[in-house]
């Protein structure tokens, strides 16, 4: 049986977000693009809040402080959409709507 081993742990160096896609540039030259609909917090957020992100863990993850959202590079490469449940998302959406009115 053959098994594959991850030789290096990929890191992000840049992020672009549109109304349709999240694109993450990796240090090894790859660009990963996934539908923004995979991440309800991003897809329901205002563009100005989506634009505020930071790399965390040495580029192993991306954090949106205005949205309380974290996405790992490893998860993106594995094709894993958000695992947030409906109850959690509804709570977040209520919180987000109340604070984005400011």
C-alpha positions as CSV (number, residue, x, y, z in Angstrom):
1,X,0.0,0.0,0.0
2,X,1.3,3.4,-0.9
3,X,0.9,6.3,1.4
4,X,1.7,9.9,0.8
5,X,3.6,12.1,3.2
6,X,3.3,15.8,3.4
7,X,6.9,16.9,2.9
8,X,6.4,20.6,3.8
9,X,3.7,22.5,5.5
10,X,2.4,25.1,3.0
11,X,2.1,28.7,4.2
12,X,0.1,31.6,2.9
13,X,1.6,34.8,1.8
14,X,-1.4,36.7,0.4
15,X,-5.2,36.7,0.4
16,X,-7.7,38.1,-2.1
17,X,-11.5,38.0,-1.7
18,X,-14.2,38.8,-4.1
19,X,-18.0,38.3,-3.8
20,X,-17.5,34.8,-5.4
21,X,-14.1,33.4,-4.3
22,X,-11.4,33.3,-1.7
23,X,-7.9,33.1,-3.3
24,X,-4.9,32.3,-1.2
25,X,-1.3,32.7,-2.5
26,X,1.1,30.2,-1.1
27,X,4.8,30.6,-0.5
28,X,5.6,27.7,-2.9
29,X,3.9,29.6,-5.8
30,X,0.5,27.9,-5.8
31,X,-2.7,29.8,-5.6
32,X,-5.7,28.1,-4.0
33,X,-9.2,29.3,-5.0
34,X,-12.4,28.2,-3.3
35,X,-16.0,29.5,-3.4
36,X,-16.6,32.1,-0.8
37,X,-19.9,30.3,-0.1
38,X,-17.8,27.6,1.7
39,X,-17.4,30.1,4.5
40,X,-20.7,31.7,5.5
41,X,-19.1,34.3,7.7
42,X,-17.1,35.6,4.8
43,X,-19.9,35.4,2.3
44,X,-22.3,37.3,4.7
45,X,-19.8,40.0,5.7
46,X,-19.4,43.4,4.3
47,X,-16.5,43.8,1.8
48,X,-14.8,46.3,4.1
49,X,-14.7,43.6,6.9
50,X,-13.5,40.9,4.5
51,X,-10.6,43.1,3.5
52,X,-9.2,43.1,7.0
53,X,-7.2,39.9,7.5
54,X,-4.0,38.8,8.9
55,X,-1.8,35.7,8.6
56,X,-1.5,33.7,11.8
57,X,0.7,30.8,12.8
58,X,3.5,31.8,10.5
59,X,1.2,31.8,7.5
60,X,-0.5,28.4,8.4
61,X,-3.8,30.2,8.9
62,X,-5.8,33.4,8.1
63,X,-7.7,35.4,10.6
64,X,-10.4,38.0,10.1
65,X,-10.6,40.0,13.3
66,X,-13.7,41.9,12.4
67,X,-15.5,38.6,11.6
68,X,-14.1,36.2,14.3
69,X,-13.1,33.8,11.5
70,X,-10.1,31.6,11.1
71,X,-9.3,29.4,8.1
72,X,-6.3,27.1,7.9
73,X,-4.2,26.6,4.8
74,X,-4.2,22.9,5.4
75,X,-8.0,22.9,5.4
76,X,-8.2,24.8,2.1
77,X,-5.8,22.4,0.5
78,X,-7.9,19.5,1.7
79,X,-11.0,21.1,0.2
80,X,-12.7,21.5,3.6
81,X,-15.5,24.1,3.7
82,X,-16.5,25.6,7.0
83,X,-17.7,23.1,9.6
84,X,-19.7,25.7,11.5
85,X,-23.1,24.6,12.5
86,X,-26.4,26.4,11.8
87,X,-26.9,27.3,15.4
88,X,-23.4,28.8,15.8
89,X,-23.7,30.7,12.5
90,X,-27.1,32.2,13.5
91,X,-25.6,33.4,16.8
92,X,-22.6,34.9,14.9
93,X,-24.9,36.5,12.3
94,X,-26.9,38.2,15.1
95,X,-23.7,39.4,16.7
96,X,-22.3,40.6,13.4
97,X,-25.4,42.5,12.4
98,X,-25.6,44.3,15.7
99,X,-22.0,45.5,15.5
100,X,-21.8,46.3,11.8
101,X,-24.5,48.9,12.2
102,X,-22.1,51.1,14.1
